[in-house]
């Protein structure tokens, strides 16, 4: 049998590595090239393909704990280009095109278009129940979005240029603050979208307004769903409520961080959430911070004080911490009534998916924890 020269084999390996490195750079985002590891992972997983046919099966259904309140599939107003004024509810969109949602905009008369575009739709808030917690489900958007209701930002996925990071494989389910909804009349949803290449737009999903099946606003005193600050590094002082985190990335919770451009991230990362109390504390009542399920371990701080942690010491395949709902008692006097509060969560992922991935997320009275335990 003819033997292969070891030097020839080494030479071929070096050539392949160089080609892969070049390919990874060619597929990098504007201002932020993908690492070779990221690109190889995408090739292996098939996520380098554009369009919604590649959506990972295990991430296709995210709203199993929600019930449909208003179907929003159908004709939406649509305009290519980018103007932040288009988020405003009073903007006149009567001359905009109409496109089907969900659908690739390439199949709605905009074949070959890559870049920015906006979607808008009106809905009547009179039929909504003010005691319910509402979520806007937009399914899968290719690639990046910012979503507004009545001009108020309620969620975003991915990053726009110049540091473009796609989130085409992230399911959009955005919590809506009650104060953002006009329960007496007209409301406007505006979605800013950027598509880098291939398919673009609100491409797949059961689009609509949803409510939580098992909870309402009277049971969840403080809604903590939505946009959090995120840092993929680990440094001392990240729990400090005075820390300036304005330069951190925005990320949605609950959602796996893998679906927000961090597929290769295993290890430690931090989440932070700023909020003011939306309820009045009552003397003698016990309050709990509920952070849903976290993959895998966490140490959680409120206003700089550690309030809980979950760590069972198991390794990948043996640990069950990711299945445990985080319910942490809030020490009396720790919540601030008239100033900002800050939650900081150190998350340690030991492999595969990671992050604060499943709700509920909020502050509850002790008497309402029974609803969480039934979750």
C-alpha angles and dihedrals in degrees: 000000000000113000124220116238108247091220090055090051091050090048091052091049091052091049092051091048091051092049092049091049091051091047091051091052091048090053094046120118122254107283092359119068118202117246118245089248092054093048095046089049091052091049091050094046094042093238093124086078115095125229129050098281089089097058108136109253093225090058100047098097118047102149100065088124092052133081124211116255101167128011111224100179114122137051118008129177112255137189132171119227131049131272122151089211087072090077092068116104093223095053111122107241097164092116095051122111121255121234135176119258122237099033141101107269086224086070092048098063100285100096114170095011116140123175138052127348137159134222125201134183134170125220134179115245095195092089093053124097114236092210092062129088109234131207129191110220113199098167115210123353124190109244124333134352146182114197127203136185115200089344095308119119109237101168149347137192128199126359130281124228139313086044094029117186119173122227097180090133095051118101111228114225110153125186114228119219108232091232090060093062123083101216091183100059148319123024130182128211114199122186122192111203134187121194119192099191143329118018118015141188138032092335110170145003146073097294116204152090113291138186130210111264097214106030140049134189093268091061097043105059095184121028110215099173118118137041119015131173115255136195122181092205132077120227134156114260097037088119091059110114090212092058114121103235096165090114094054121106121263115241135173123243128233096037136096110265087223088074092054097061100283101103094138096045114117120158131039130352135157135232124197130187128188119201144154119223115269092192138051115247116234124217113256095016122125118222130199134201110223117195101172116222125340127195107247127332133348145187111201128202131188117198089343096308122111109241101173151334138202120210126143096179094236125138129229108307093016105057118092097183091107089066095055121098110229111235113168126180113236111224114239113267095017096106113081116226102197105026141047123297124205129205116196120188124189107204124195116196116194096192147322115022120011144186143051093323110163136035167246097110117180150079118284140183115246092249091060096053088093087075090054093050089054091053 
